[in-house]
Amino acid sequence: MTTTSSLQFPDSASARGFTLFEVLVVLVITGMISAVLMQGFSIVLRTRLSVADKIGDLQSVVVNQSIVTEPIRGIVPDESKDPTPFSGQARGLSGRTVRPLLSPPGVPTFFTLTLENAPGGTKLVYEEKGMPKADLAHWPGNGPTFKYRDFKGSWLSAWPPPGSVSQTPWLIWIDGGPTLAPLMISLQGSHRPATRFEDLPFVNRSPFAQ
């Protein structure tokens, strides 16, 4: 009885593997793709780090400017019971603010800002009554000064000007000198003291006055 084997041997042509040339082509293509991907990844990484640094620098600038401008924006006129009118010179200013840096906000607090000589330039020193001094900013050179703008639009080196009916200026300009852009700050709120009933001239003549 004749039997046939169930084993089948594949054709040598269909069972052959990759040639050396094909392997080299695949390796070259894979290397090119990897190089492109790595280059793109490095560009994205550098861009991300650069943007993060710039955002961090911008946030630092904004924070520093806010620290300098906050007490100036809150400057208010004085009151008859607390005679501390605003006064400004080229190298410093003083007055009452409702936006103090060290005391609770909303309470009129006496403060001073002074431009003082420091190693390598000029520093801006902040001080509240009964509080320690704090350095807020630093500029190169000795050029920074304060300037004050009245309601007519004139810039002055001192405040108040002669004959002024306003206790506070409309704008305060911190001139950073030839190397830095100026910082212009608008004072919010009234520029004159609020009129109180007891300060009116007819009150003392009223029969109801005590």
C-alpha positions as CSV (number, residue, x, y, z in Angstrom):
1,M,0.0,0.0,0.0
2,T,1.4,3.3,-1.1
3,T,1.3,6.3,1.4
4,T,2.0,9.9,0.7
5,S,3.5,12.3,3.2
6,S,1.5,15.3,4.5
7,L,4.6,17.4,4.9
8,Q,4.8,20.3,2.4
9,F,8.1,22.1,1.8
10,P,7.7,25.8,0.9
11,D,9.0,27.2,-2.3
12,S,12.5,28.6,-1.8
13,A,11.5,31.8,-3.7
14,S,8.6,32.7,-1.4
15,A,10.4,31.8,1.8
16,R,13.5,33.9,1.3
17,G,14.2,36.8,3.9
18,F,15.1,40.4,3.4
19,T,18.2,41.2,1.5
20,L,21.0,43.3,3.0
21,F,20.1,46.2,0.7
22,E,16.5,46.2,1.9
23,V,17.5,46.2,5.5
24,L,19.9,49.1,4.8
25,V,17.1,51.1,3.0
26,V,14.8,50.6,6.0
27,L,17.5,51.6,8.5
28,V,18.2,54.8,6.4
29,I,14.5,55.8,6.2
30,T,14.0,55.1,9.9
31,G,17.1,57.2,10.8
32,M,15.9,60.1,8.6
33,I,12.4,60.0,10.2
34,S,14.0,59.9,13.7
35,A,16.3,62.8,12.9
36,V,13.3,64.9,11.7
37,L,11.3,64.0,14.7
38,M,14.1,64.8,17.1
39,Q,14.8,68.1,15.4
40,G,11.2,69.1,15.6
41,F,11.0,68.0,19.2
42,S,14.0,70.1,20.1
43,I,12.5,73.1,18.3
44,V,9.3,72.7,20.2
45,L,11.2,72.3,23.5
46,R,13.3,75.4,22.9
47,T,10.3,77.4,21.9
48,R,8.4,76.3,25.0
49,L,11.3,77.2,27.3
50,S,11.7,80.6,25.6
51,V,8.0,81.4,25.9
52,A,8.0,80.3,29.5
53,D,10.9,82.5,30.3
54,K,9.4,85.5,28.5
55,I,6.1,84.9,30.3
56,G,7.9,84.7,33.6
57,D,9.9,87.9,32.9
58,L,6.6,89.7,31.8
59,Q,4.9,88.6,35.0
60,S,7.9,89.8,37.1
61,V,7.8,93.2,35.3
62,V,4.0,93.5,35.9
63,V,4.3,92.5,39.5
64,N,7.2,95.0,40.1
65,Q,5.3,97.8,38.4
66,S,2.2,97.0,40.4
67,I,4.1,97.2,43.6
68,V,5.4,100.7,42.6
69,T,2.2,102.0,41.2
70,E,-0.3,100.7,43.8
71,P,0.3,103.2,46.6
72,I,0.4,106.1,44.1
73,R,-2.9,105.2,42.5
74,G,-4.5,105.2,46.0
75,I,-3.3,108.7,46.9
76,V,-6.2,110.8,48.4
77,P,-6.6,114.4,49.6
78,D,-6.1,115.1,53.3
79,E,-8.9,115.8,55.8
80,S,-9.2,118.6,58.3
81,K,-8.9,116.1,61.2
82,D,-5.8,114.6,59.6
83,P,-3.8,117.4,58.0
84,T,-1.3,115.5,55.9
85,P,-1.6,117.0,52.4
86,F,0.2,115.5,49.4
87,S,3.7,116.9,48.7
88,G,6.0,116.1,45.9
89,Q,9.5,116.9,44.9
90,A,11.9,115.7,42.1
91,R,13.4,113.0,44.4
92,G,10.5,112.0,46.6
93,L,6.8,112.4,47.5
94,S,4.6,111.9,50.5
95,G,0.9,111.8,51.3
96,R,-2.0,109.5,52.2
97,T,-3.0,106.4,50.3
98,V,-5.9,104.0,50.6
99,R,-3.7,101.3,48.9
100,P,-0.8,100.9,51.2
101,L,1.6,98.0,50.7
102,L,2.1,97.1,54.4
103,S,-1.1,98.3,56.2
104,P,-4.7,97.1,55.5
105,P,-6.1,98.5,52.3
106,G,-8.9,101.0,52.4
107,V,-7.6,102.9,55.4
108,P,-5.9,106.3,54.5
109,T,-2.3,105.7,55.5
110,F,0.6,108.2,55.4
111,F,3.5,107.0,53.2
112,T,6.6,108.3,51.5
113,L,8.4,107.3,48.3
114,T,12.0,108.4,48.0
115,L,14.6,108.1,45.3
116,E,17.9,107.4,47.0
117,N,21.4,106.9,45.7
118,A,22.5,103.2,45.8
119,P,25.6,101.3,44.5
120,G,25.4,101.3,40.7
121,G,22.3,103.5,40.5
122,T,19.2,104.7,42.2
123,K,16.7,102.8,44.4
124,L,13.1,103.6,45.2
125,V,12.4,103.4,48.9
126,Y,8.9,103.0,50.3
127,E,8.0,103.7,54.0
128,E,4.8,103.9,56.0
129,K,4.5,105.6,59.3
130,G,5.7,103.2,62.0
131,M,6.8,100.6,59.5
132,P,10.3,99.6,58.3
133,K,11.5,100.8,54.9
134,A,11.3,98.7,51.8
135,D,13.2,98.9,48.5
136,L,10.8,98.6,45.6
137,A,12.9,99.2,42.5
138,H,16.3,100.0,41.2
139,W,17.5,102.0,38.2
140,P,21.0,102.4,36.8
141,G,22.5,105.9,37.1
142,N,21.2,108.9,39.0
143,G,18.6,110.1,36.4
144,P,15.3,109.0,37.9
145,T,13.0,111.8,39.1
146,F,9.3,112.4,39.9
147,K,7.2,114.8,37.8
148,Y,3.6,115.9,38.4
149,R,0.9,116.9,36.0
150,D,-1.8,119.4,36.8
151,F,-5.3,119.6,35.3
152,K,-4.0,122.0,32.6
153,G,-1.6,119.4,31.3
154,S,1.6,121.0,32.5
155,W,4.4,118.8,34.0
156,L,5.9,120.2,37.2
157,S,9.0,119.2,39.2
158,A,7.3,120.0,42.5
159,W,3.8,119.8,44.0
160,P,1.7,121.7,44.9
161,P,2.2,124.6,42.5
162,P,1.6,128.1,43.7
163,G,-2.1,129.0,43.8
164,S,-3.3,125.4,43.1
165,V,-6.8,124.5,44.2
166,S,-6.1,120.8,43.8
167,Q,-4.4,118.9,46.6
168,T,-3.2,116.0,44.4
169,P,-1.9,116.0,40.8
170,W,-3.7,114.2,38.0
171,L,-0.7,112.2,36.9
172,I,2.7,111.2,38.4
173,W,5.5,110.4,36.1
174,I,8.6,108.4,37.2
175,D,11.3,109.3,34.8
176,G,13.7,106.4,34.6
177,G,16.4,108.4,32.9
178,P,17.8,107.9,29.4
179,T,18.0,104.1,29.6
180,L,14.5,103.2,30.8
181,A,11.0,104.0,29.6
182,P,9.1,106.4,31.9
183,L,6.3,105.1,34.2
184,M,3.2,107.2,34.1
185,I,0.6,106.7,36.9
186,S,-2.9,108.1,37.1
187,L,-4.3,109.0,40.5
188,Q,-7.8,107.6,41.0
189,G,-10.4,109.4,43.0
190,S,-11.0,113.0,43.9
191,H,-8.2,115.5,43.9
192,R,-9.9,117.8,46.5
193,P,-11.0,117.0,50.1
194,A,-14.6,116.0,50.5
195,T,-16.8,118.8,51.9
196,R,-18.1,117.9,55.3
197,F,-21.2,119.4,56.8
198,E,-19.4,120.8,59.9
199,D,-16.9,122.6,57.6
200,L,-19.6,124.7,55.8
201,P,-19.5,128.4,56.7
202,F,-23.2,128.7,57.8
203,V,-23.0,125.8,60.3
204,N,-21.4,127.9,63.1
205,R,-24.2,130.5,62.7
206,S,-26.9,127.9,62.8
207,P,-29.1,128.0,66.0
208,F,-28.8,124.1,66.1
209,A,-25.0,124.2,66.3
210,Q,-23.6,123.1,69.6
